[in-house]
């Protein structure tokens, strides 16, 4: 996929806050570019951050990322938040991988056993029109059944400790109704996977606390992903996307 196509697809969502998963930084497979920075430039963002879950190449040689890798130049793979609204603080929550291999279906190859990878959550304290702030987080959880639920519980507890009012967006790898977490509510219900003809929702937008009312939402087919992109419009006039 070209950087130009990626940026054009992200810009087409017209997001005030865009949460990204499976993002490359300095990977040879994506031309060595910093994808988050390219998307931010295309969107006219005022704040953005990429956080690697691992350093190296997914599926090849890699090691778990640490906070020392946030600004390092080594190739990374993780999640990002890009915002056209001001961000006053950033927070990182690291999530350990499952200790066992799990079967994964590969089109044309059937079931194969894969090692899990470390995961990460990135949260931004976003300034809303009117002066309020909302904690907006991006994540991509494990494909291992049960372990992703444990990660979701750990992440939501960490976010709730940071702020009363939160929104979590991402590929949770958890179908409805298992994405229910105490105190968190789904802000959009739409099938997201597989993208051409989705049969389930494994991508979610969850809210907690005094999140502004949702006035619009949807799931959108983009040419560059096997998941549909979720969009949520809030009554403040802010548009959240993943």
C-alpha positions in Angstrom: 0.0 0.0 0.0 1.3 3.4 -0.9 1.6 6.2 1.6 -0.5 8.4 -0.6 -3.4 5.9 -0.6 -3.1 5.6 3.2 -3.2 9.3 3.8 -6.0 9.9 1.3 -8.2 7.2 3.0 -7.5 8.7 6.5 -8.2 12.2 5.3 -11.5 11.1 3.7 -12.9 10.2 7.2 -12.7 13.9 8.2 -11.7 13.1 11.7 -11.0 15.5 14.5 -9.5 12.6 16.4 -8.3 9.5 14.5 -7.2 6.3 16.3 -5.0 4.0 14.3 -3.9 0.4 14.7 -1.3 -1.7 12.9 0.8 1.4 12.2 4.3 1.2 10.8 7.3 3.4 11.6 10.4 2.9 9.5 9.4 -0.5 8.2 10.8 -1.5 4.8 7.5 -3.0 3.8 5.9 0.4 4.0 8.8 2.4 2.4 10.5 3.3 5.6 8.1 6.1 6.3 6.6 7.3 9.6 3.0 6.6 8.7 1.6 8.6 11.7 3.5 11.7 10.7 2.4 11.4 7.1 -1.3 11.0 8.1 -1.0 13.9 10.6 0.4 16.2 7.9 -2.4 15.2 5.5 -5.1 15.9 8.1 -3.6 19.2 9.2 -3.3 17.8 12.7 -2.0 19.8 15.7 -1.0 16.8 17.8 -0.1 13.2 17.1 1.8 10.3 18.6 2.8 6.8 17.6 3.6 4.2 20.2 5.2 0.9 19.2 4.0 -2.4 20.7 7.1 -4.1 19.2 10.4 -3.1 17.6 11.4 -5.0 14.5 9.2 -6.6 11.9 5.9 -8.4 12.8 6.1 -12.0 11.7 9.9 -11.9 11.6 12.5 -10.7 14.0 11.2 -8.4 16.8 11.4 -7.6 20.5 8.8 -6.1 22.8 8.9 -2.3 22.8 9.5 -0.2 25.9 8.9 3.5 26.6 12.6 4.1 25.6 11.5 3.2 22.0 8.9 6.1 21.8 11.3 8.4 20.0 14.0 5.9 18.9 14.7 5.4 15.2 14.4 1.6 15.1 11.5 0.2 13.0 8.4 -0.1 15.0 4.8 -1.4 14.8 1.9 -0.3 17.0 -0.9 2.2 17.5 -1.3 5.9 17.0 -3.6 8.9 17.8 -3.8 11.9 15.4 -5.8 14.9 16.5 -6.9 18.2 15.0 -7.9 19.2 18.5 -5.3 20.2 21.2 -3.9 17.4 23.4 -2.7 18.4 26.8 -1.2 15.0 27.9 -0.4 11.5 26.6 -0.5 8.2 28.4 0.8 4.7 27.5 -0.5 1.4 28.8 1.5 -1.7 27.9 -0.2 -5.1 27.7 1.7 -8.4 27.9 1.2 -11.1 25.2 -0.5 -14.4 25.9 2.0 -17.1 26.9 0.6 -19.8 24.6 0.4 -20.1 20.9 -3.1 -19.9 19.4 -4.6 -21.1 16.2 -5.3 -18.4 13.6 -7.1 -18.9 10.2 -5.0 -17.7 7.3 -6.9 -17.5 3.9 -5.5 -20.2 1.7 -3.4 -21.7 4.4 -6.0 -23.0 6.9 -5.3 -22.9 10.7 -1.8 -22.2 11.9 -0.3 -21.7 15.4 1.0 -18.2 16.0 2.9 -16.7 19.0 1.1 -13.7 20.4 2.7 -10.2 20.3 2.8 -7.5 23.0 0.0 -4.9 22.8 -0.3 -1.3 23.8 -2.9 1.3 24.5 -2.3 5.0 23.8 -4.5 7.7 25.4 -4.7 11.4 24.6 -6.3 14.1 26.8 -8.1 15.9 24.1 -9.5 19.5 24.5 -13.1 19.7 23.3 -14.8 22.9 22.0 -16.1 24.7 25.0 -13.1 23.9 27.3 -13.9 20.4 28.5 -11.4 17.5 28.0 -12.0 13.9 27.0 -9.6 11.0 27.3 -9.5 9.3 23.9 -7.6 6.0 23.6 -6.5 3.7 20.7 -5.6 0.0 21.0 -5.3 -3.3 19.2 -5.8 -6.3 21.5 -4.7 -9.9 21.2 -6.3 -12.4 18.9 -6.1 -15.1 21.6 -9.6 -15.7 23.0 -9.9 -14.9 26.7 -6.6 -13.2 26.8 -8.0 -10.2 24.8 -10.8 -9.9 27.4 -8.2 -9.8 30.2 -6.3 -7.1 28.3 -9.5 -5.2 27.8 -10.2 -5.2 31.5 -6.7 -4.1 32.4 -6.7 -1.3 29.9 -10.2 0.0 30.8 -9.2 0.0 34.5 -6.0 2.0 33.7 -8.0 4.5 31.6 -10.6 4.9 34.3 -7.9 5.7 36.8 -6.7 8.5 34.5 -10.0 10.3 33.8 -13.7 10.0 34.6 -14.7 10.7 31.0 -13.1 8.3 28.4 -13.6 6.9 25.0 -11.7 3.7 23.8 -11.5 3.0 20.1 -9.8 0.0 18.4 -9.6 -3.5 17.1 -10.4 -5.4 20.3 -10.6 -8.8 18.5 -13.7 -9.4 20.6 -17.1 -9.9 19.1 -20.3 -8.6 20.6 -21.6 -9.1 23.3 -18.2 -10.0 24.9 -16.9 -6.4 24.5 -19.1 -5.3 27.4 -17.1 -3.9 30.3 -18.6 -2.7 33.6 -19.1 1.0 33.4 -18.4 1.3 29.7 -21.1 1.6 27.0 -20.9 0.8 23.2 -21.2 4.1 21.2 -21.7 2.4 17.8 -23.1 -1.0 16.8 -22.1 -2.1 13.3 -20.5 -5.1 11.7 -16.8 -4.4 10.8 -15.2 -7.7 9.8 -14.4 -8.9 7.2 -14.7 -5.6 5.4 -16.3 -6.6 2.0 -19.1 -8.5 3.6 -18.9 -8.1 7.4 -20.4 -10.8 9.6 -19.3 -9.6 13.1 -18.2 -6.5 15.0 -14.7 -6.9 16.5 -13.9 -3.2 16.3 -15.5 -1.0 18.9 -16.0 2.4 20.4 -16.6 2.3 24.1 -17.5 5.2 26.3 -17.4 5.9 30.0 -18.6 8.8 32.1 -20.0 12.0 30.7 -19.2 11.4 27.1 -21.1 13.9 24.9 -24.2 12.4 23.2 -23.6 10.5 19.9 -25.4 12.3 17.0 -24.1 10.0 14.3 -22.1 6.9 13.7 -21.2 4.4 10.9 -18.9 1.7 9.6 -17.1 2.5 6.3 -15.5 0.4 3.7 -12.0 1.6 2.8 -9.9 0.0 0.1 -6.8 -0.4 2.3 -8.1 -2.5 5.2 -9.8 -5.8 5.9 -11.8 -4.1 8.7 -14.4 -1.4 8.2 -13.6 2.0 9.8 -15.8 3.1 12.6 -16.9 6.8 13.0 -18.7 8.5 15.9 -19.9 12.1 15.8 -20.4 13.7 19.2 -22.8 16.5 20.1 -19.8 18.8 20.7 -19.2 18.8 17.0 -16.2 16.5 17.4 -15.6 13.5 15.1 -13.9 10.4 16.4 -12.6 7.7 14.0 -10.8 4.4 14.0 
